[in-house]
Amino acid sequence: MLSADIEYYRPETIQEAVDLFQILKGENKRPIYYSGGTEILTLGRLELAAAGAFIDIKAIKECLSFGFNQSYLIAGAALSLTSIEEKNLFPLLSATSMGIADHTARNKITLGGNLCGKIFYREAVLPFLLCDSWVVAAGGNGVKPIPIGQIFNQTFQLEEGQFIVQLLTERNYIHLPFVSIKRRQQWETGYPLITVASIKADNGLRFAFSGLCPFPFRSKEMEAELNNIGLPVPERVKRALAQIPGPVLHDVEGSSEYRLFVLENTLNEIILELEGE
Amino acid sequence: MYIIGKGITRKDSLEKVTGHAKYTADFETNDMLHARLVISPFGHALIKQLDLTEAQNIPGVRAIVTGDDLPLTGEEMRDRPPIAVNRVRFNGEVVAIVVADNPYLAMRGVEAIKVQYEQLPVVNSPSEALKPDAPLLHPHLDQYEKIQGVYPEPGTNIATRTKIRKGDRNKGWTESEVQVEEKFAFRISDHAAMETRCSLAQIHPNGMIEITSSSQAPFMIKKLIGQYFGIKPGSIKANTPFVGGAYGGKASIQLEILAYLATRAVGGRLVKIMNTREEDMLTSPVHIGLEAQVKLGCTKDGMLKVAEILYLWDGGAYSDKSIDLSRAGAVDCTGPYRIDHIWCDSLCMYTNHPYAAPFRGFSHSEVHFAFERTMDVLAKKLKIDPLELRYKNAILPGHTTPTQFRLNSSTVGNLPKCIEKLKELMNWQEGQVVKHGRDKVRAKGVACAWKTSTIDPDASSGVILTFNPDGSINLISGVIEIGTATKTILAQILAEKLKMDINDIYVQMDVDTVNTPEHWKTVASRGTLMAGRAVLAAADDVISQLKNLASFILRAPIGDLEVGYGKVYLKGEPNKQIPIKDIAYGYKFPNGNSIGGQIMGRGHYMMPGITNLDKETGAGKPGPEWTVGAQGVEIELDTKEYRYKILKAVTVVDIGKVINEKTATGQVKGAMSMGLSFAARETFYFDSHGTILNPQLRTYRPIRFGEHPKYEVAFVETPHIEAPYGLRGAGEHGLIGMPAALGNSLSAALSAEINYLPLIPELLWKIKGGG
């Protein structure tokens, strides 16, 4: 339940959505783009998120597309996570997605919503970081694809009024060998202690992480150490741990020391599995 | 047996599985008002300023209630202002209630209230509370009103101390050749019932106060609100529809008081107050925490001689039910063993934590975690099989309990038999720890359990039976259907007694304190004993009335008549009979003359011989009987990463007599699940301000379907003579040994003593030297 008076809009085209944002902003209504709503509503009731107007992007057809064109897999931002899993066009994305929340919540949580969430795990970004995907963003300056490496740094660096329409991933990444491991405080439910996703590309293994730092990331520095095949695997992992690009989380899910312990084990396990193939 | 023992489908099942069942929060009217709470974000603080101005100016905000001029409340000792005055003592404590036209406006009012706090030093654990220089939570502890049997220690944070002094501990230590001592701790946690608490209140023009609440104790609502506010009990009516999980948490009277204050502030208009999940976890009472020290002594061959125990309960900021909880923990302060010398101090401590409600098992799973873990440590030291050690010392008829009550074959179940059966079901001879691949071991852990129900000596239960014109019966009892199927069990007991079709028994599910006879509280696994006996008494009453009338119509002496199968008949000549439907509303002669009249049965039951405990020794009879059980858990542990799965959980419990095989099994399995969830993952995390960091199901995560092990349940039947058909309580016992059994399995797997909860992999890693 939200106590504020909130206006709700459901535009059918990208242009309409972008225009609405500008109009509502002009009227000082603090608009935000709305997709699944799971986070806006749950944080809103705790007064952790405030907005005067929602612009729901779920009626925009580009946001719902999911399929291949000649070169790319197109994944719309308003797809629910369960619909992504059911179609399973991108097995790594399905695998990572299935660790998020629970099935009932994933019926509502959308790809774009998870990518742009305030809750900092944003695990759905990991596959796209690994695959150097393109992000199609729409805003005042039109609709344009941007390499994820340029627009994502801890969070998506969107301009005000801009929203993610789709993600484009090159076909040849889709069926690369991969591993996605989520370790939790206990058993099979809950936020990650750490989530590690990895693919085996031509030039080596790639790694992306969530739950390790207060943001998800892919680290080229860590990858360089982890791919240093001149060294034994445990040594490579130890060196990679020295390259973590931020403070390691220390919270109710687990201490930073324990996270590093779990990370070390997990990285060893992943390398053995993927290099063994 | 006619129907006893059979797995009859629950009377409430169709309504529930179709979503038609109505719970308190489902009641809505157009003109009702809604209340929301301002709660403290800190564990301990002075309220320097409370500015209501902005909130009062919001159109649609009808009233704001603050703590001024309210009586103190509390079930055994009145130490709790219903709304904080000047000072908050826990994160979640109510600072103000906003009543408004709708929930949105009430919430807006809450957001508009400005509170300035000045934080105070926080007491964050019971052992901190015990330190001589600890901040005092209740400087006026000596002035609180209290009932008999409460022993606060003014000038300290001790709300009450229960002493158990059995035998002579010095003698016990002299006789002991082997001793062990272990320490344990776990924080408070939650009940996490699916239904968050909700209360509705209104004051009718004639002064009648009507409260509808998701409660296990509507008769206590009536009694306590009457006492707190000086209202005649007849002027309070409490209703309880279905309750969506309670687990003890809804036995405390808390939200009802706020609902009453809210309606009083708006001229008696109907007000609804429903907890958010966060309020349900913080503001309403929680599951108690514990720190414990257990010292055990025994002979070389493992015969227990002495137990010396200190329990420090984390009762939270107010004592409400935690006084009783700390007492119950003392009553069964050991596991179910013969121990001649017991010295136990059980202290209910004030801390800056949310205060405690009962939790399924009423202190027993908590105490058993400490005691049954220590038993395993002792077994290891003695190099005796842990089940063998338990078998050797098992409590038997003729032995005495820690409160010096001498047991007989009715008042205690058969523990050795439970242990024997557990051994089989656990495949115990296979060995406790078995390697399973490179980094995996499978390990088994066991625990024994017992429990009596410490309930008020004068607690009673009543039942009324009325007839329908077709001879079917309405069964009216004050037991709340909290999901335990007790009302179905009552119908089975009645069907057995009257040899009638259970489908001809209609059970009233809702309870209304005006037209339903009192059942003390739906707690302590005592619904089947107390209300069951009341059903039998009411059935006897009906039978005698039916026979009286039939004797005259059938022209036979009362002694020759029998009631059953829908008729009254002659024992020797069963075809000489009259259908009950022809006399239940009186008998009509062919010419129209009628005699008799509608038959109503009434019955009640009060447990005989329950006593208060002696202040200095704890001696007394605290409950009617001791249900015993033996439980086990098998896990598979990754010894490299400390992650584990629970493969199997087993309970063998002496249930006296199985009344409904399906619901009994369901109760035990559900209790096991809850015990494992509590043991393996549920806890509140606090920061240094006493603020709870995980008051949401996002971060407080009970066990989920799919994470559960294979559950196995077996029953032993040693009748409790005074109970209907010999039954014993069964609602809680599946939970009691689970935390200890899980702890014992992990301790065995890791060859380390794991004495803290929750048993998460990080804890195991730390104990094994990580970090």
Interface residues (C-beta under 8 A of the other chain):
Chain A: M1 L2 S3 A4 R45 L46 E47 D102 R183 Q185 Q186 W187 E188 T189 G190 Y191 D251 V252 E253 G254 S255 E257 Y258 F261 V262 N265
Chain B: P103 Y104 L105 M107 R108 E111 T276 E278 K640 E641 R643 K645 A680 R681 Y685 L693 N694 R698 T699 R701 I703 R704 G706 E707 P758 I760 P761 E762 W765 K766 G770 G771
